[in-house]
Amino acid sequence: MIVVDASALMAIAQDEAQAAACTAVLVAEPHILISAGTSAEAMIVSGRRNVAEGVRALVDDLAFEIFPVTAAVAYDCAAAYATWGKGVHPAGLNLGDCFADMLATARGCPLLFVGDDFAHTDVTNALSTAQKRPRSCKAPPDGLIAAHRNPELRAWMSACSSRSATTAG
């Protein structure tokens, strides 16, 4: 089980340098969590960058479990901000980051993220702890762009996800 931050989704949707590594972690992981707060952040940012369709496709295609924001979650997120937030700590997490941090901490899961913000916190980076992908799931073909713009990459993601589910059972 892993938790996903908006930065990883944006890296994939915008075909950034760590897109392939993030995609490989996601398709190899059978249980993916995302906070509704993080999901909202990803939708807002991806909409501004014209990649919202790709982010929605990732969340839907890989069947993310969206963790609801309840009153208790709101308090926990505020506590995370008081510890790691902008102007409080060198990590300088924003509100969306705090939802991801809180969920990863609460579930004891690695967090899939890109960038340096969480490096200053106590969460484990899913990219650094990723287990070996199933042999049937090879790295994505070179030169593919973001999934929402390339049906071949979406087919690869779907095939790897299916193979991972088959080998896990």
Beta strands, then each sheet from edge to edge (+ up, - down):
strand 1: 2-4
strand 2: 32-35
strand 3: 65-67
strand 4: 111-112
sheet 1: 3+ 2+ 1+ 4+
end
